[in-house]
Amino acid sequence: MKPLALVMVAACANPSPLDPLPPVASPPLAQMAIAIDGRADEAAWDHRAMRGSFEPDTEVRLLRADQLVFVFVDVRDRDLATADQVELRIGDVTQVLTTATPATPMLARTITGTVDDPIDEDVGVRYELAVPIAALGPPPTQLRVSRCEIASHPDPDRTPRCGQFAATLEPTSTIESR
C-alpha cells in the first residue's frame, strides 16, 4: 500500500514552471467516514485536511482514505452565475463543476444564494468529491483546481477574475499501488 504525499505549488493565475517546489507533505488520512454531501462538516475537514487557496476567493481541501482522495472546493462568490465553473483535474480524472452539476454518490454540491440574480448577495457554492485512487493513473498525480468568476449580468467593464491551485500527489508507503 502506498499513501499519497502532496507537493504544493504556488497558486496563481500563471504559475511559472521555474518556481521551486516546496517540500513534500502527506495529505492526512480522514480517520473517519466522510459523507459526500457538499457540506464538509466532518471534523476531519476542519482539523486534518490540507488546505490551499487562490483568488478569486476559493479554498481547496484534501484528505485521503485507503482507496480514495477527498477534495472539497469552497467557492465564495457574491454573484453566482450559470457561467461560473470550477475545473478539477486530478491525474486522469477531469471534472467541470457548475451550479447545475448533478449530485452522484461521489460528488455533491451546496449552493448558498441564488444563481443569475444580480440583485441579491450570494455566499457561494461548495463541491465535495471522492475520487478513487485507482482512477488517477500512474504517479506522479497532478492536481489542478481552477476557476473564473463571471458576473451574472453583462458588464463590459468587468473582466473575469481567474486563478488556480496546483499540487502534485506522489505515492509513498501506505496506499495500495495502482
Buried (B, 14 or more C-beta within 10 A) or exposed (E): EBBBBBBBBBBBEEBEEEEEEEEEEBBBBBEEEBEBBBEBEBEBBEEBBBBBEBBBBBBBBBBBBEEBBBBBBBBBBEBBBEBBBBBBBBBEBEBEBBBEBEEEEBBBBBBEBBBEBBEEEBBBBBBBBBBEBEBBEEBBBBBBBBBBBBBBEEEEEEEEBBBBBBBBBBBBEEBEEB
